[in-house]
Amino acid sequence: MDFEKASEYITNRLKKELAVTLYYHSFDHTMDVYNATINLAKEEGISGEELGLMKIAALYHDSGFIYQYLDNEKVAAQIARETLPAFGYTPSQIDIIVGIIMATVVHAVPKTHLEQIVRDADLDYLGRDDFHPISVKLQKELNSNGFQLTDQKWDQIQIKFFEKHLYYTKSAIRLRKEIKQKHLEEIKERVLAYEGK
């Protein structure tokens, strides 16, 4: 597999073809997930070919946004299946990559360790200090793509999401769970303020 050429191909497409209204699911987000994947993989003891497969999956995981907003992961998986053979990826390697991409669907449950790592990397920001400005970008993006979310409605959605969300790897739990809980409490306080309580 030629990781360098495959990564150059997909990053060039993301830079050129993602819509400007993708304030959250931008090229910067892809690189954030890519870097979080590398960091979590190191913490989880993953290296070699497995790391290479996770890295390319992280770069491809939001490529479906080039074509559509909803169900974009299926399109990203299709792009991976169509383009990665040209870079020397085998059918079994592509199956692993597609599994990782599909593990980033909102309500998906990752089945393998590699899927768990990239799933956690995709939502790494929930437990980081830069959560709030990233959250604002996601709200802005949703409102630009047909959703009508007031600040209060958005915070209510975030609370439901936080309460259902789980980190799967020991490393993400250790590194992110405590700060994620702090953010949840902050959002709950804002909701109470909206309600005058």
N, C-alpha and C positions, 0 to 999 in steps of 0.2 A: 504494500500500500504506500502511495506517495502522499504523505500527509501535507507536505509543503504546498504541492500543486493543488490539492483538494481544498486546503484552507484558503489559498490565494483566490481560487475560483469563487468560493461561496462568500468570502468577505467582500470581494469586489462587487458581487451582485447585491449584497445587502446595502453597501454604501450607496450604490447607484439607484436601486429600485424600491427601497422601502419608502412608503409615503411620509411626507413631512408631518402629517398629523399623528404619527406614531411617537408621541412624546415619551412614552414609557418603553414600548417594544421597539426601541431604536437600535442602531448599531452599537451604541454605548452599552445598552442592556445585554446584548449578545456577548460583548467582550467582558462585561461584569460577570456573567454566568460562566464564561470560559475560564476566567481567572479564579473564580470561586471553586470551579470543578477541579482545577489543578491543585489548589490549596487543600481542599477536602480529600482529594485522592492521596495526597502526600500524608495527611493525617491518618487516613484509613489504610495506608500501606500498599497502595495500588501503583504499579509502574509498568513499563514495557508496553506490550501490545494493547493490554486492557486500557492503560492510560491514553494511548493514542486513539482508541475507539471512542472513549468518553470525550476527548478533546474535539474530535470531528463532530460528534453528536451535539455537543454544546454549541458549536458554530452553526450547525444546520437547524437547531431545534425551533427557531422562530422564522425560518426562511419561507414558510407558508404565508406569512403576512405580506409577501410580495404580491400574492394573488387574491387573498381574501382575509377578512377579519375573523369571522367565526369558523370553528373547526379547522383552524390553520395548521394544526399539528398533523392531520392526515395529509395535507398538501406538502408539508415539510418532509414527511416520510416518503412521499411519492418523488419529490425532488431528489432525495438521497438515493432512492432505488434507481432513478434514471441516470444520475450523473456520476455516482461513485465507482461503478465498474470501470469507467474510463481512467480512473486514477489507481487502478490495481486492487481495489477492494473486492474480496470474495463474497459470494452469496451469504455465507455464514457470518462473516464480519458485518455485512450490511443488515442482516437480521438483528444482530445485537444493537447496532446503531439505531435502527428503526424502533426497537423495543425501548431504548433510552428516550428517544424523541417522544414516543407515545406516553411514556411515564410522566411527562410534563403537562399532560392534560389536567385541568383543574381538579377533577374528582378521581383521577386515576390512582391506583395503589401500585407502587413500584414492586416488581417481583424479584429482581436480582440486586446484588450489592452495587453493581455499576449503575443500575437504574435509580437506586436509592441515593447515590452520591450526586448525580446530576439533578435529580428532583430537588434535593436539599440545596444544591447550588443555585437553582432557578429561583428559589425563594429565600436565599441567604439574607437579603436585605431586611427581611422582617425582624431579624434579630441584630441589626447593626445600628450604629449611631446616625447613619444617613437615611434612616427609614422615612422620616416625615417628608422631606423634599421629594423623595422618590414616589411616595404615596400621592402627593399633589400632582405629579406628572401623570400617574395612572388615571386619576380622576379626570384630569384635563383631556386625556386621550379618549376615555370612554365617552365623555360629553361631546367630543369632536366626531365620534363615530356612531351617533344616533341615540345614545343614552342621555337621560336628563337627571343628573344626580346633584342635588343640593349638597352642601357640606354636611348637613344633618343626615340625609339619606345615605351619603357615602360612608359616614362613620358607622352607621347602623350595619351596613353591608360588611364593613371591615371587621366589626366585632364578631359577626356570624362566621366570617372566614377564619379569623384568628382562633376562634373557639373550636373549629373543626380541624384546623391545620395541625399536622404533626411533622416534626423532623424525624427522619428514619435512621440516620447514622449516629453512632455514638459521638463522633466528633462534632457534628452540627448541634446535637443536644447539649454537649458540653460548652460549645463556643457561643451558641445563639439563643438557647431557650430562655435564659434568665432575662436578657434584654428584650426579647420578644414579649415576654409577660409584662415587662414595664411599659412597653408601647401599648399593649392592650389596656392596661389600667389608665393610661393617659387618654386614650380614645374614649373609654367609658366615662371619664370625668368630663370630657367635652360634651358628650351626649346629655349628661345630667345638667350641664350648664345651659344647653339648648332648651331643655325642658323646665328650666328655672328651679331646679332642685338643689 
